[in-house]
């Protein structure tokens, strides 16, 4: 069902494009590289051997990683939905 001047399927195409963009962004996230550190790069605490084996290239202890993950990430995006007012003109 099309709304306004949009062609049939335009809304679904926009949703699919948004999902595809988010998947690409998530896949592009950097993974730890290189050799794991024995001590946390931020606080200096020992990183447990099991964590170093589970995540090759890990640089942070669990507490520092949790703290980093909890920080809000500001990222811009494209609002493909448009405003309701622009569709009513």
FENJOZI-V546259 format. One record per helix or strand. SS is the DSSP state (@ for helix, = for strand). FROM is the first residue (numbers start at 0). TO is the last residue. If there is no record, write none. Layout:
SS&FROM&TO + SS&FROM&TO
This chain:
@&9&26 + =&38&38 + =&45&45 + @&48&53 + @&61&69 + @&83&87
